[in-house]
């Protein structure tokens, strides 16, 4: 009898997705509550004569990114046409009804 109980696998309760989402929300909220302090630290580093130039530039970039958003990064279209293929896939997935008869036979 005792051997039977020991051989049964221990089952842990299944995690709910809501608890995971709630945890992420709580973490995000906690992190955001430190925004003012973090920004002050970044400004302090940016203005510090003792900080390395790299640290000052990094802090300045972080401040600008948070205040104004990251600058758009251009994507080069290689000779293999990868960017054109990505745009075509995007049109098909995001706007499936927008393909005209001219696009239907192309690259298929």
N, C-alpha and C positions, 0 to 999 in steps of 0.2 A: 504494500500500500504506500509506504513511504517512498519507494523507488519510483512509483508511477507519478507522484507529484513532482519529483525532481526532474523527470524527463520531459515534462510539458514545457513548451517554449513560453517565455515571458513576453506578453504582448503589451506594448506601450500604446496608450490612447492615440488615435489618429489626430494629427494637428489640423486645425481648421484654417482655411485661407483667411478668414476674417481676423483671426488673431495675428497672423503674419502681417496683414495689411495694417492692422491697428498698431502693431509694433513699429512698422516703418513710419507711420504717421507720427507716433510718439517721438521717435528718433529725430525725424525731420523737424518737429516742433521744438525739441530740446536744442538742436543745433541752431535753429533760427533765433532762439532766445539769446544766443551769444553773439549775434551779428554785430551789435554796436561795439562790444569789446574786441572782436576780431578785426573790425575795421580800424579801430584805434591802434591796435598792434601793427597792422599793415602800414598805416600812416606813420607810426613811430619808426618803423624800419626804413621806410622810404626817406624820411627826413634825417635819419641818423648818419652822422659823419663817421661813426665807428663801424657801421655795416659795410660789407663788401659792395662794390658796384653791382655785382650780379644779384645780390639780395635786394638792393634798392630798386633795381629795374624789375625784378620779379614781383615785389610788393606793389610797385606802381602799376604794373600790368594787371595784377589781381584786382586792384581798386578800380581801374578803368573798365575791366571786364564786368565787374559787378554793377557798376553805375551805368554803363552804356551798352553792355552786351559785347560779345566777342566779334571781332572783325570778320567779315565774310572771307573765306579762303577759296580762291579760284581753283578749279580743277582743270588740269590740262587734258585735252583729248589726245591720247596716244594714237600712233599710226594704226593700231589694231582696231580702232573704232569702239573701244570698250565704253566710252562715255555715251556714244550714240546708242549702244545697246542698252545701257542702263536707263536712258531716257525713254526708249521704246518700251521696256519692261514696266517702267513707272506709269506710262500712259495706259498700258493694257490693264494694270492692276488698279490704279487709282481712278482712271476714267475709262472704263471698259466700253461704254457706248459711244465714245468720241472718235473711234477709229472709222475713217471713211473708207469707201471702196478702194481708193488709191493706196491705202496702207495695208489692206487685207492681204494682198498677194506678195508684198515686199518683205524680204528677209524671212519668209516662212519656210 
